[in-house]
Amino acid sequence: MTTASNNSNSSILITGATGNIGSILAGRLAAQGVPFRALVRSSDNAEKIAGLPGAELVTGDLADKASVLAALQGITHAFLLTNSSAQAEELQLNFVAAAKEAGVQHIVKLSQLAADKQSPVRFLRYHAAVEEAIINSGIAYTFLRPNLFMQGFLSFRDMILNKNMFIAAIGNAPVSVIDIRDIADVALAALTQPGHENKTYTLTGPAALTHAQIADILSASTGKRIKFVDITPEEMQQAVLSVGFPSWQAAGLIEDYAHYARHEAAFITDTVAAITGTPARNFEDFAQEYFTI
């Protein structure tokens, strides 16, 4: 275990700290003066995390139980997030087993809306399997089940700004998209405040939008006429493979979008506001922030 800064007061560990949600959560903890430990596979890409006040950096691999156990020494609360991969379920189950052995009291897990072991969507099956393992471990849990990320549209930013269009296999199904900053804010509350133990939170944005409506909002923010083009699942799979998605993740993404297309992700909750005290961010403000040119 490599320590970037020795902070013996850390009782919170976060995984995925260099990713989009994890890095926001790390910044939130630092801003509140809450010491934390970040488990990273390598310190090479973790300079920003290591430089945060109260941060302690440890290197480890979720496939290596010894390194995870070492990282969990003295930890009472953990945030569990891993990259989307064919190994994600196995790695998260490894973490749960190590957390039980290390005496962790509370795991806040980033899951996904509609997680279900019987789902046709591989991501939803694996999240449900890990949730079940956490429950069976006896460790207190908070499961965060967010909807489609607003930040996912940043993958199309060049296409939107240069070709005035974006694509997906979703038809006219509305989805209550959520800003990842709201997810991080809920995670912060769950890790640092009492009363969130053994709760499952479904997290959505404030409105269910079709991709055509999203195109209209992007048109307003860019000053261009942005068009949404509905494509077939096969076309979408080829498109994401062509930009470098691994085949397993590409296939899972198509399953996700079939789930959206079935109108299974259109409902709205007020959970973000109830927990954070601030309404969930809307797509209009997101578009103004990220797509104004």
C-alpha positions in Angstrom: 0.0 0.0 0.0 1.4 3.4 -1.0 0.3 6.4 0.9 0.5 9.8 -0.7 -0.3 11.6 2.6 -0.6 10.1 6.0 -4.0 11.0 7.3 -4.8 8.7 10.2 -8.2 10.4 10.7 -9.7 8.9 7.6 -12.7 6.8 8.2 -14.2 7.1 4.7 -12.8 5.2 1.7 -13.8 5.9 -1.9 -13.2 3.8 -4.9 -13.4 5.1 -8.4 -11.9 8.4 -7.1 -10.3 9.4 -10.4 -13.5 8.9 -12.4 -16.2 11.4 -13.0 -18.5 10.8 -10.0 -15.7 9.8 -7.6 -13.6 12.9 -8.3 -16.6 15.1 -7.7 -17.3 13.3 -4.4 -13.6 13.6 -3.4 -13.8 17.4 -4.0 -17.0 17.6 -2.0 -15.5 15.8 1.0 -12.4 18.0 0.8 -14.5 21.2 0.7 -16.3 20.1 3.8 -13.1 19.3 5.7 -13.9 15.6 5.8 -10.7 13.4 5.7 -11.0 10.5 3.3 -8.9 7.7 1.7 -9.0 7.1 -2.0 -8.2 3.6 -3.4 -6.6 3.9 -6.8 -5.0 1.4 -9.1 -2.1 3.7 -9.8 -1.0 7.1 -8.4 0.0 8.2 -11.9 -3.4 9.7 -12.7 -4.4 10.7 -9.2 -2.5 13.9 -8.7 -5.6 16.0 -8.4 -7.0 13.7 -5.7 -3.8 13.5 -3.8 -3.6 17.3 -3.7 -7.0 17.7 -2.1 -7.0 18.8 1.6 -7.6 15.7 3.9 -6.9 13.2 1.1 -5.0 10.0 1.6 -4.1 8.0 -1.5 -3.6 4.3 -1.4 -2.8 2.0 -4.3 -4.5 -1.3 -4.7 -6.5 -3.5 -7.0 -9.9 -4.9 -6.4 -8.7 -8.2 -7.8 -6.0 -8.3 -5.1 -7.8 -9.0 -1.7 -4.7 -8.2 0.3 -4.3 -4.7 -1.1 -8.0 -4.0 -0.5 -7.8 -5.3 3.1 -4.8 -3.0 3.7 -6.7 0.0 2.2 -9.7 -0.7 4.4 -7.9 -0.7 7.7 -9.6 1.7 10.1 -12.3 2.5 7.5 -16.0 2.6 8.7 -17.7 4.0 5.6 -16.9 3.1 1.9 -18.1 4.3 -1.4 -18.2 1.5 -4.0 -17.9 2.4 -7.7 -15.9 0.6 -10.4 -15.4 1.1 -14.2 -18.0 -0.6 -16.4 -16.3 -3.9 -17.5 -17.0 -7.6 -17.8 -15.1 -8.0 -14.5 -17.1 -5.3 -12.6 -19.4 -7.8 -10.7 -16.5 -10.0 -9.6 -14.4 -7.0 -8.5 -17.2 -5.5 -6.5 -18.0 -8.8 -4.9 -14.3 -9.0 -3.9 -14.6 -5.6 -2.3 -17.7 -6.6 -0.3 -16.0 -9.7 1.0 -12.9 -7.6 2.0 -15.1 -4.9 3.6 -16.9 -7.5 5.8 -13.5 -9.0 6.9 -12.1 -5.5 7.6 -15.1 -4.5 9.7 -16.5 -1.8 7.5 -19.9 -0.6 8.9 -21.5 1.1 5.9 -21.2 0.8 2.1 -22.6 3.4 -0.2 -22.8 1.7 -3.6 -23.4 3.3 -7.0 -25.9 1.1 -8.6 -28.4 1.8 -11.5 -32.1 2.5 -11.8 -34.1 -0.7 -12.1 -31.3 -3.0 -10.9 -32.8 -6.5 -11.0 -31.2 -10.0 -11.1 -33.8 -11.0 -13.7 -33.2 -8.0 -16.0 -32.4 -8.5 -19.7 -29.8 -5.7 -19.1 -26.4 -7.1 -18.0 -25.5 -3.9 -16.1 -28.8 -4.1 -14.1 -28.2 -7.8 -13.3 -24.6 -7.3 -12.0 -25.6 -4.3 -9.9 -28.4 -6.3 -8.3 -26.1 -9.2 -7.6 -23.7 -6.9 -5.8 -26.5 -5.3 -3.9 -27.7 -8.7 -2.7 -24.2 -9.6 -1.6 -23.9 -6.4 0.5 -27.3 -7.1 2.1 -26.2 -10.7 2.9 -22.9 -9.5 4.4 -24.8 -7.7 7.2 -23.0 -4.4 6.4 -25.3 -1.4 6.4 -25.9 -0.1 2.9 -27.1 2.8 0.8 -27.8 1.9 -2.8 -27.8 4.8 -5.2 -29.7 4.0 -8.3 -29.4 6.9 -10.8 -30.9 7.2 -14.3 -29.0 8.0 -17.5 -26.3 10.6 -16.9 -26.6 14.0 -18.5 -22.8 13.9 -18.8 -23.2 11.0 -21.2 -24.2 13.5 -23.8 -20.7 14.9 -23.6 -19.6 11.8 -25.6 -21.5 13.4 -28.5 -20.3 16.9 -28.0 -18.1 17.0 -31.1 -20.8 15.5 -33.2 -23.4 18.0 -31.8 -21.2 21.0 -32.3 -19.6 20.1 -35.6 -22.4 18.1 -37.3 -25.4 19.6 -35.6 -26.8 16.2 -34.6 -26.5 13.2 -32.3 -27.8 9.6 -32.5 -29.2 6.9 -30.3 -31.5 3.8 -30.5 -34.3 5.1 -28.3 -37.2 6.3 -30.4 -39.5 8.8 -28.6 -39.1 7.4 -25.1 -38.6 10.0 -22.4 -35.8 9.5 -19.8 -35.4 11.4 -16.5 -31.8 12.1 -17.1 -29.7 13.2 -14.1 -26.6 15.3 -13.6 -23.7 13.3 -12.0 -23.0 16.2 -9.6 -26.4 15.4 -8.0 -25.4 11.8 -7.6 -22.1 12.9 -5.9 -24.1 15.2 -3.5 -26.4 12.3 -2.5 -23.3 10.1 -1.9 -21.8 12.8 0.2 -24.8 12.9 2.4 -25.0 9.1 2.7 -21.4 8.9 3.8 -21.3 11.8 6.2 -24.8 12.0 7.7 -26.8 9.5 9.8 -30.2 8.1 8.7 -29.3 6.7 5.3 -28.5 3.2 6.4 -30.3 0.3 4.6 -31.9 2.6 2.1 -32.3 2.4 -1.7 -32.5 5.7 -3.4 -33.7 6.0 -7.0 -32.2 9.2 -8.4 -33.5 11.1 -11.4 -33.5 14.6 -12.8 -36.5 16.9 -12.5 -38.0 16.1 -16.0 -38.4 13.1 -18.3 -37.2 14.2 -21.7 -37.2 12.6 -25.1 -34.0 12.8 -27.2 -35.9 15.1 -29.6 -36.6 17.5 -26.6 -33.0 17.2 -25.6 -32.1 18.3 -29.2 -34.3 21.3 -28.8 -32.6 22.3 -25.6 -29.2 21.8 -27.2 -30.3 24.0 -30.1 -31.2 26.8 -27.7 -27.8 26.6 -25.9 -25.7 26.3 -29.0 -27.6 28.7 -31.2 -27.6 25.9 -33.9 -30.4 23.7 -35.1 -29.4 20.4 -33.4 -31.2 17.3 -34.7 -31.7 13.9 -33.0 -31.5 11.0 -35.3 -33.1 7.7 -34.2 -31.1 4.7 -35.3 -31.4 0.9 -35.0 -29.8 -0.9 -32.1 -27.4 -2.6 -34.7 -26.4 0.8 -36.0 -25.8 2.2 -32.6 -23.7 -0.9 -31.6 -21.5 -0.4 -34.7 -21.2 3.3 -33.9 -20.0 2.8 -30.4 -17.6 0.0 -31.4 -16.1 2.3 -34.0 -15.2 4.9 -31.4 -13.4 2.3 -29.2 -16.0 0.8 -26.9 -15.1 -2.8 -25.8 -17.5 -5.3 -27.3 -19.0 -6.3 -23.8 -19.7 -2.6 -22.9 -21.1 -1.8 -26.3 -23.5 -4.8 -26.1 -24.5 -3.7 -22.6 -25.1 -0.1 -23.8 -27.5 -1.4 -26.4 -29.3 -3.3 -23.7 -29.5 -0.1 -21.7 -31.0 1.8 -24.5 -33.5 -0.9 -25.2 -34.5 -0.5 -21.5 -35.0 3.2 -22.1 -36.9 2.6 -25.4 -39.4 0.5 -23.5 -40.3 3.6 -21.4 -38.9 2.0 -18.3 -36.8 5.0 -17.2 -39.3 7.9 -17.5 -40.5 8.3 -13.9 -39.3 11.1 -11.7 -38.4 11.1 -8.1 -37.7 14.0 -5.7 -35.0 12.1 -3.8 -32.1 14.5 -4.7 -34.0 17.4 -3.3 -35.2 15.4 -0.2 -31.7 14.4 0.7 -29.5 17.4 -0.3 -32.0 20.2 0.2 -31.4 21.4 -3.3 -33.6 20.5 -6.4 -31.9 18.2 -9.0 -30.2 20.1 -11.8 -32.2 20.4 -15.0 -31.0 19.7 -18.5 -31.4 23.3 -19.6 -28.8 24.5 -17.1 -26.5 21.6 -18.0 -26.7 22.5 -21.7 -26.0 26.1 -21.0 -22.9 25.1 -19.0 -21.4 22.5 -21.3 -22.8 23.3 -24.8 -22.8 27.1 -25.0 -20.3 28.3 -27.7 
